[in-house]
Amino acid sequence: MPGTGTGLRERQLARLARPGSGPALVVVDVQRDFAEPDRVAAYGPTDDALAALDLAVTRIEHLVAAARELDVPVVWVELGSDPARPWRAGNWLRGGDYDAPMGPDEPCLLGSPGAEWFRARPADGETRVVKRGYSGFLGTDLDARLRAAGRGWLTVVGLTSECCVYATAQDAVQLDWPVVVPRDATAAYDLDVNAAALVQLGLNVAVLSDADEVVGLWKRGTR
């Protein structure tokens, strides 16, 4: 389990902020089915949870704009549910029927309005990676693309903290990527679930930060 002392955190972030350290911003699943208030109502979020979700998207927009200004690559990871390739284990986990076909309510069906980006969106030329499950690394070429771009560490943001952000950040650190997760640039549909996810991320996966501190690290690393 990683240490949690203040001195250790300072050393960790100082190492990432060295000139030429090669950061990248990985934006996970900021799509209409996961972020638009009317579309997430089925998850039962409170008004406070919706406000936190809105704030997280706003902070993600801020980070995307700062990354572009500082020439930090922005990589967009998106769910693309394919009816021709249903996620059978996911069917079982959510509904108990391993062999059920993919229904019309599946989130982020390829080509559907729900799969579109919500507020933050890729610019021309920015890398997009379509995933089938939770992690942006599972069954994709995300790791290879980041290494080919000469990146050294990742800021992972997006939705939701306990699911696809956690899975992507966890796979990243297991693939030898140092990971920073800004608390204010991720969210869940329940405030307690989000708080627990952040605890788990901080214990074994990432250094927790906030958007402003991350931009400061990027600036120091691009001098």
C-alpha positions in Angstrom: 0.0 0.0 0.0 1.5 3.4 -0.9 2.5 5.7 1.9 0.4 8.7 2.8 2.8 11.1 4.5 3.0 14.8 3.4 6.7 14.4 2.7 6.0 11.5 0.4 3.3 13.4 -1.5 5.6 16.3 -2.0 8.3 14.1 -3.4 5.8 12.3 -5.7 4.5 15.5 -7.2 7.9 17.1 -7.4 9.1 14.2 -9.6 6.1 14.6 -11.9 6.7 18.4 -12.2 10.2 18.1 -13.6 10.7 19.7 -17.0 10.1 17.2 -19.8 8.1 14.8 -17.6 5.5 14.3 -20.3 2.0 14.6 -18.8 -1.2 13.6 -20.5 -4.8 14.2 -19.6 -7.1 11.2 -19.9 -10.8 12.1 -20.0 -13.1 9.1 -19.3 -16.8 8.8 -20.3 -17.9 12.4 -20.2 -20.9 11.4 -22.4 -24.5 12.3 -22.3 -25.7 9.0 -20.9 -23.4 9.5 -17.9 -23.6 13.3 -17.4 -26.8 14.8 -18.7 -29.2 15.2 -15.7 -32.3 13.8 -17.4 -30.3 10.8 -18.6 -28.9 9.9 -15.2 -32.1 10.3 -13.3 -32.6 6.5 -13.2 -29.5 6.3 -10.9 -31.4 8.3 -8.3 -29.0 11.2 -7.7 -29.9 13.8 -5.1 -29.8 17.5 -6.0 -26.4 17.7 -4.2 -25.1 14.8 -6.3 -26.2 16.5 -9.5 -24.6 19.7 -8.4 -21.3 17.8 -7.8 -21.6 16.2 -11.2 -22.1 19.5 -12.9 -19.1 21.0 -11.0 -16.9 18.0 -12.0 -17.8 18.5 -15.7 -17.0 22.2 -15.3 -13.6 21.4 -13.8 -12.9 18.9 -16.6 -13.6 21.6 -19.1 -11.1 23.8 -17.3 -8.5 21.1 -17.4 -9.1 20.4 -21.1 -8.6 24.1 -21.9 -5.5 24.4 -19.8 -4.0 21.2 -21.3 -4.5 22.6 -24.8 -2.9 25.9 -23.9 0.1 24.1 -22.4 0.4 21.5 -25.2 -0.5 18.6 -22.8 -2.1 15.9 -24.9 -5.8 15.3 -24.2 -6.9 11.7 -24.7 -10.6 10.9 -24.9 -11.8 7.5 -23.6 -15.4 6.8 -24.5 -17.8 3.9 -24.0 -19.1 2.4 -27.2 -21.7 -0.3 -26.5 -22.0 -2.5 -29.6 -25.2 -4.6 -29.9 -23.3 -7.1 -32.1 -20.9 -7.7 -29.2 -22.9 -7.6 -25.9 -20.9 -7.6 -22.7 -22.3 -10.9 -21.4 -20.7 -10.7 -17.9 -22.1 -7.2 -17.6 -25.5 -8.5 -18.5 -25.2 -11.1 -15.8 -24.0 -8.7 -13.2 -26.8 -6.2 -13.8 -29.7 -8.4 -14.7 -28.7 -12.0 -14.0 -29.1 -13.1 -17.7 -25.7 -13.9 -19.2 -27.1 -14.4 -22.7 -29.5 -11.5 -22.9 -29.3 -9.3 -26.0 -28.2 -5.7 -25.6 -31.3 -3.6 -24.9 -32.2 -0.1 -26.1 -31.5 1.3 -22.6 -27.9 0.2 -22.7 -25.7 3.3 -22.1 -23.7 4.8 -24.9 -24.9 2.6 -27.7 -22.7 3.2 -30.7 -24.2 6.0 -32.8 -26.8 7.0 -30.3 -27.4 10.5 -28.9 -26.4 9.1 -25.4 -22.9 8.2 -26.6 -22.2 11.9 -27.6 -19.8 14.0 -25.6 -21.4 16.2 -22.9 -20.0 19.8 -22.9 -16.4 18.8 -23.0 -15.5 17.3 -26.4 -12.5 16.4 -28.5 -10.8 18.8 -30.8 -9.7 17.9 -34.2 -6.6 15.6 -34.0 -7.0 14.6 -30.4 -6.8 10.9 -29.6 -10.0 9.0 -29.1 -10.2 5.5 -27.7 -13.5 3.6 -27.7 -13.8 0.9 -25.0 -16.3 -1.8 -24.4 -16.1 -2.2 -20.6 -15.0 -0.2 -17.7 -11.3 0.4 -18.3 -9.9 2.6 -21.0 -6.9 0.2 -21.3 -8.8 -3.1 -21.5 -8.9 -4.4 -25.1 -7.7 -1.0 -26.5 -4.4 0.5 -27.8 -4.4 3.3 -25.2 -1.2 2.2 -23.5 0.6 1.9 -26.8 -0.6 5.4 -28.0 0.5 7.1 -24.8 3.9 5.5 -24.9 4.3 6.3 -28.6 3.5 9.9 -27.7 6.4 9.9 -25.1 4.2 10.5 -22.1 5.4 9.9 -18.6 2.4 10.3 -16.3 -1.3 10.6 -16.4 -4.1 12.8 -15.0 -7.3 10.8 -15.1 -10.6 12.5 -14.9 -14.2 11.8 -15.9 -17.2 9.7 -14.9 -17.8 7.9 -12.7 -15.3 7.8 -9.9 -16.1 4.4 -8.5 -16.5 2.7 -11.9 -14.7 3.7 -15.2 -12.4 6.3 -13.7 -11.3 3.9 -11.0 -10.9 1.0 -13.5 -8.9 3.1 -15.9 -6.7 4.6 -13.2 -6.1 1.2 -11.6 -5.1 -0.4 -14.9 -2.8 2.6 -15.6 -0.8 2.2 -12.4 -0.6 -1.5 -13.0 0.8 -0.8 -16.4 3.5 1.4 -14.8 1.9 4.8 -15.3 2.1 7.3 -12.3 -1.5 8.6 -11.9 -2.9 11.8 -10.5 -6.7 12.0 -9.9 -8.2 15.5 -9.2 -11.0 15.1 -6.6 -12.9 17.9 -8.2 -12.8 16.5 -11.7 -14.7 13.3 -11.1 -18.0 12.4 -9.5 -20.5 9.6 -8.9 -24.3 9.6 -8.6 -24.1 9.3 -4.8 -21.9 11.6 -2.7 -21.0 8.8 -0.2 -20.0 6.5 -3.1 -17.8 9.2 -4.6 -16.1 9.8 -1.2 -15.4 6.1 -0.8 -14.1 5.8 -4.4 -11.7 8.6 -3.7 -10.4 6.9 -0.6 -9.8 3.7 -2.5 -8.1 5.6 -5.3 -5.8 7.4 -2.8 -4.9 4.2 -1.0 -3.6 2.1 -3.9 -3.9 3.7 -7.2 -3.3 7.5 -7.5 -2.1 10.7 -5.8 -5.2 12.7 -5.2 -5.1 16.4 -6.1 -7.4 19.1 -7.6 -7.6 20.7 -11.0 -5.7 23.9 -10.0 -2.8 21.9 -8.6 -2.6 19.7 -11.6 -2.4 22.7 -13.9 0.5 24.0 -11.8 2.3 20.7 -12.2 1.8 20.9 -16.0 3.2 24.4 -16.1 6.3 23.4 -14.1 6.8 20.4 -16.3 6.6 22.4 -19.6 9.1 25.1 -18.7 
